[in-house]
């Protein structure tokens, strides 16, 4: 086990930035239209069960990551395929975060810049930070999170100033019934972004005070869910439920409607700043989780070379994930979120917890 440690607050910053990631600018729960904010609230409450599963499982095996826990539960040989699956998932999802970031940048401010240049440049920054270790990553959280929240607050204030804002866009509440909400929550919104916090199990061994693991996890889910709900309410109030459902980046579209005295306009830079901060933590957490997993699997002491290698894999992977952004989203929400996420976020962790409980309480 490494000597590097991070504080509870640093882990919170990393995970809340990770949870926001690309989610903050996407239309979360869009299938429920004006009830999207209800989708987020229901998913938030449901996700507390998932987080309690992750934290409780980790408590049975303190100072161990998920990759180290799995062999203890199902045996060495059965564990290998599952471990490989989780590591491949971490790498693949990091590539998806890269692609989300790259497509937003190329479609907004760097329209003539090749996608590979945008993603590659950002990857260099992430690699540079992660090679410094988890402590540096935690300090980046302390530095970047306040900037992120400041930008988000400014954006919300600006949205409230838009002349076309109408809170009646949120009505009729439950106008389409409960079914669209449940369809969006289970498993889509439950898995993305809340279920992705399974990555916490790769960071808990680095936490200074293990007793705060549950507090950090639940705070990330609750605070993140509340902020995403407020964000969804404001976006729908500005652009309406139809555009919220159809637009790939509804927060960006809503912000473009801001005009103060016909002079201060085009606040796209704030959205880009938030996206850069969010994706930094999302991609960084996935990459670091994969690096830790590979290092533990193959008994490698230093992760620096692994992180560099992952960067050279994830960058081209992000380019071939989908032929275009539409295909990229179709694969993500149609296949990955529905099936892969359900297996890795819900089914396996609950199964592992049941096995751990039997081993610790029944067989001991």
Secondary structure by P-SEA (a helix, b strand, c coil): cccccccaaaaaaaaaaaaaccccccccccccccaaaaaaaaaaaaaaaaaaaaaaaaaacccccaaaaaaaccccccaaaaaaaaaaaaaaaaaaaaaaaaaaaaacccccccaaaaaaaaaaaaaaaaaacaaaaaaaaaacaaaaaaaaaaaaaaaaaccccccccccccccccaaaaaaaaccccccccccccccccccccccccccaaaaaaaaaaaaaaaaaaaaaaaaaaaccaaaaaccccaaaaaaaaccccccccccaaaaaaaaaaaaaaaaaaaaaaaaaaaaaaaccccaaaaaaaaaaaaaaaaaaccccaaaaaaaacccccccaaaaaccaaaaaaaaaaaaaccccc
